[in-house]
């Protein structure tokens, strides 16, 4: 019993993590998965399959999968070696959120929207994600970063559907 009271006091004095973006889990949730370096390739393939099933195809599909790949790679490289991905459908669009527990992104880096120099080996991830998606939101701080991107899904008419 004494141990339990000590644990309760320790928990009451513990620093709580910073609040994170929370999106209600809906039936439209396609993927919710923690990942590290070992799962990046498999996760990228899963994202592509889910997005194809949800209505993206062609260059739009390829672009969005590349954008997601850049975000999950950034989470592994710069965000503590692991992350959390959620992919869902929402009112005519596909939304992907990648979160990590790294040290955050500097305000200067976030405000720089210029294309990296061609000879630059790194620094392309956020720029590509922004360019290849319809929207991008970033919430960052010392407790980690959450990046949310989206792509609209345009309903297509099939031949003979008149």
C-alpha positions as a Markdown table, in Angstrom:
| # | Residue | x | y | z |
|---|---|---|---|---|
| 1 | Unk | 0.0 | 0.0 | 0.0 |
| 2 | Unk | 2.9 | 2.4 | 0.8 |
| 3 | Unk | 4.4 | 1.7 | -2.6 |
| 4 | Unk | 1.0 | 2.6 | -4.3 |
| 5 | Unk | 0.9 | 6.0 | -2.4 |
| 6 | Unk | 4.5 | 6.8 | -3.4 |
| 7 | Unk | 3.6 | 6.0 | -7.0 |
| 8 | Unk | 0.5 | 8.2 | -6.8 |
| 9 | Unk | 2.6 | 11.1 | -5.4 |
| 10 | Unk | 5.2 | 10.6 | -8.1 |
| 11 | Unk | 2.6 | 10.6 | -10.8 |
| 12 | Unk | 1.0 | 13.7 | -9.4 |
| 13 | Unk | 4.4 | 15.5 | -9.6 |
| 14 | Unk | 5.4 | 14.2 | -13.0 |
| 15 | Unk | 5.6 | 16.5 | -15.9 |
| 16 | Unk | 2.8 | 15.9 | -18.3 |
| 17 | Unk | 3.5 | 15.8 | -22.0 |
| 18 | Unk | 2.4 | 18.8 | -24.1 |
| 19 | Unk | -1.1 | 18.4 | -25.5 |
| 20 | Unk | -1.2 | 16.8 | -29.0 |
| 21 | Unk | -3.6 | 17.2 | -31.9 |
| 22 | Unk | -6.5 | 14.9 | -31.4 |
| 23 | Unk | -8.9 | 13.9 | -34.2 |
| 24 | Unk | -11.8 | 11.7 | -33.3 |
| 25 | Unk | -11.5 | 8.2 | -34.7 |
| 26 | Unk | -14.2 | 7.8 | -37.2 |
| 27 | Unk | -15.4 | 4.8 | -39.3 |
| 28 | Unk | -13.4 | 6.4 | -42.1 |
| 29 | Unk | -10.1 | 5.6 | -40.4 |
| 30 | Unk | -8.0 | 3.7 | -42.9 |
| 31 | Unk | -4.7 | 3.3 | -41.0 |
| 32 | Unk | -3.5 | 4.0 | -37.4 |
| 33 | Unk | -0.1 | 2.6 | -36.9 |
| 34 | Unk | 3.1 | 3.3 | -34.9 |
| 35 | Unk | 6.3 | 2.9 | -36.9 |
| 36 | Unk | 10.0 | 2.9 | -36.8 |
| 37 | Unk | 12.7 | 2.6 | -39.5 |
| 38 | Unk | 11.9 | -1.1 | -40.0 |
| 39 | Unk | 8.3 | -0.4 | -41.0 |
| 40 | Unk | 8.8 | 2.6 | -43.4 |
| 41 | Unk | 8.6 | 0.6 | -46.6 |
| 42 | Unk | 5.7 | -1.6 | -45.6 |
| 43 | Unk | 3.8 | 1.4 | -44.3 |
| 44 | Unk | 4.3 | 3.3 | -47.5 |
| 45 | Unk | 2.9 | 0.4 | -49.5 |
| 46 | Unk | -0.1 | 0.2 | -47.1 |
| 47 | Unk | -0.8 | 3.9 | -47.5 |
| 48 | Unk | -0.7 | 3.5 | -51.3 |
| 49 | Unk | -3.1 | 0.6 | -51.2 |
| 50 | Unk | -5.5 | 2.4 | -48.9 |
| 51 | Unk | -5.4 | 5.6 | -50.9 |
| 52 | Unk | -6.0 | 3.7 | -54.2 |
| 53 | Unk | -9.0 | 2.0 | -52.6 |
| 54 | Unk | -10.3 | 5.4 | -51.3 |
| 55 | Unk | -10.3 | 6.9 | -54.8 |
| 56 | Unk | -6.9 | 8.4 | -55.5 |
| 57 | Unk | -5.1 | 7.2 | -58.6 |
| 58 | Unk | -2.4 | 8.1 | -61.2 |
| 59 | Unk | -0.1 | 11.0 | -60.5 |
| 60 | Unk | -2.2 | 12.3 | -57.5 |
| 61 | Unk | -1.8 | 8.9 | -55.8 |
| 62 | Unk | 2.0 | 8.8 | -56.5 |
| 63 | Unk | 2.4 | 12.4 | -55.3 |
| 64 | Unk | 0.6 | 11.9 | -52.1 |
| 65 | Unk | 2.3 | 8.6 | -51.3 |
| 66 | Unk | 5.7 | 10.4 | -51.8 |
| 67 | Unk | 4.5 | 13.2 | -49.5 |
| 68 | Unk | 3.6 | 10.7 | -46.8 |
| 69 | Unk | 6.9 | 8.8 | -47.3 |
| 70 | Unk | 8.8 | 12.1 | -46.7 |
| 71 | Unk | 6.9 | 12.7 | -43.5 |
| 72 | Unk | 7.4 | 9.2 | -42.1 |
| 73 | Unk | 11.1 | 9.3 | -43.1 |
| 74 | Unk | 11.4 | 12.7 | -41.3 |
| 75 | Unk | 9.8 | 11.3 | -38.2 |
| 76 | Unk | 12.4 | 8.5 | -38.1 |
| 77 | Unk | 15.4 | 10.7 | -38.9 |
| 78 | Unk | 14.6 | 13.8 | -37.0 |
| 79 | Unk | 11.8 | 12.9 | -34.6 |
| 80 | Unk | 13.2 | 10.3 | -32.2 |
| 81 | Unk | 13.4 | 7.3 | -34.5 |
| 82 | Unk | 9.7 | 6.5 | -34.5 |
| 83 | Unk | 6.4 | 8.0 | -35.1 |
| 84 | Unk | 2.6 | 7.4 | -35.4 |
| 85 | Unk | 0.7 | 7.6 | -38.7 |
| 86 | Unk | -3.1 | 8.0 | -39.1 |
| 87 | Unk | -4.8 | 8.0 | -42.5 |
| 88 | Unk | -8.5 | 8.7 | -42.9 |
| 89 | Unk | -11.3 | 9.9 | -45.2 |
| 90 | Unk | -13.0 | 13.1 | -44.5 |
| 91 | Unk | -15.6 | 14.9 | -46.7 |
| 92 | Unk | -14.1 | 14.4 | -50.1 |
| 93 | Unk | -10.5 | 14.2 | -49.1 |
| 94 | Unk | -7.9 | 11.8 | -47.7 |
| 95 | Unk | -6.1 | 13.1 | -44.6 |
| 96 | Unk | -2.8 | 11.8 | -43.3 |
| 97 | Unk | -1.3 | 12.8 | -40.0 |
| 98 | Unk | 2.3 | 11.9 | -38.9 |
| 99 | Unk | 3.4 | 12.6 | -35.3 |
| 100 | Unk | 6.7 | 12.1 | -33.6 |
| 101 | Unk | 8.3 | 12.9 | -30.2 |
| 102 | Unk | 11.4 | 14.7 | -31.5 |
| 103 | Unk | 12.6 | 18.1 | -30.4 |
| 104 | Unk | 10.4 | 20.1 | -32.8 |
| 105 | Unk | 11.1 | 22.1 | -35.9 |
| 106 | Unk | 12.5 | 25.7 | -35.7 |
| 107 | Unk | 10.3 | 28.6 | -36.7 |
| 108 | Unk | 12.9 | 29.6 | -39.3 |
| 109 | Unk | 12.8 | 26.2 | -40.9 |
| 110 | Unk | 9.0 | 26.2 | -41.0 |
| 111 | Unk | 8.7 | 29.7 | -42.4 |
| 112 | Unk | 11.2 | 28.9 | -45.2 |
| 113 | Unk | 9.0 | 27.8 | -48.1 |
| 114 | Unk | 11.7 | 28.1 | -50.8 |
| 115 | Unk | 12.7 | 25.1 | -52.8 |
| 116 | Unk | 16.0 | 23.6 | -51.5 |
| 117 | Unk | 19.0 | 24.0 | -53.8 |
| 118 | Unk | 19.4 | 21.1 | -56.2 |
| 119 | Unk | 22.7 | 20.1 | -54.8 |
| 120 | Unk | 21.3 | 20.0 | -51.2 |
| 121 | Unk | 21.3 | 16.4 | -49.9 |
| 122 | Unk | 18.7 | 17.0 | -47.2 |
| 123 | Unk | 16.0 | 19.5 | -46.4 |
| 124 | Unk | 13.5 | 18.3 | -49.0 |
| 125 | Unk | 11.0 | 16.5 | -46.9 |
| 126 | Unk | 8.7 | 19.3 | -45.7 |
| 127 | Unk | 9.0 | 21.2 | -49.0 |
| 128 | Unk | 8.0 | 18.1 | -51.0 |
| 129 | Unk | 5.1 | 17.3 | -48.6 |
| 130 | Unk | 3.8 | 20.8 | -49.0 |
| 131 | Unk | 4.2 | 20.8 | -52.8 |
| 132 | Unk | 2.7 | 17.4 | -53.3 |
| 133 | Unk | -0.4 | 17.7 | -51.1 |
| 134 | Unk | -3.4 | 20.1 | -51.2 |
| 135 | Unk | -3.0 | 21.3 | -47.7 |
| 136 | Unk | -0.3 | 21.0 | -44.9 |
| 137 | Unk | -0.5 | 22.0 | -41.3 |
| 138 | Unk | 2.3 | 21.7 | -38.8 |
| 139 | Unk | 2.1 | 21.7 | -35.0 |
| 140 | Unk | 5.6 | 21.6 | -33.5 |
| 141 | Unk | 7.3 | 22.1 | -30.2 |
| 142 | Unk | 9.8 | 20.6 | -27.8 |
| 143 | Unk | 7.5 | 17.6 | -27.2 |
| 144 | Unk | 7.3 | 16.7 | -30.9 |
| 145 | Unk | 5.8 | 17.5 | -34.2 |
| 146 | Unk | 2.5 | 16.6 | -35.9 |
| 147 | Unk | 2.2 | 17.2 | -39.6 |
| 148 | Unk | -1.2 | 16.8 | -41.3 |
| 149 | Unk | -1.6 | 16.8 | -45.1 |
| 150 | Unk | -4.6 | 16.2 | -47.3 |
| 151 | Unk | -5.5 | 15.5 | -50.9 |
| 152 | Unk | -9.0 | 15.9 | -52.4 |
| 153 | Unk | -10.6 | 12.9 | -53.9 |
| 154 | Unk | -12.5 | 13.7 | -57.0 |
| 155 | Unk | -15.3 | 11.4 | -57.8 |
| 156 | Unk | -15.0 | 10.0 | -61.3 |
| 157 | Unk | -17.8 | 8.9 | -63.5 |
| 158 | Unk | -17.4 | 5.4 | -65.0 |
| 159 | Unk | -18.2 | 4.9 | -68.7 |
| 160 | Unk | -21.7 | 3.8 | -69.1 |
| 161 | Unk | -22.9 | 5.1 | -65.7 |
| 162 | Unk | -25.5 | 7.4 | -67.2 |
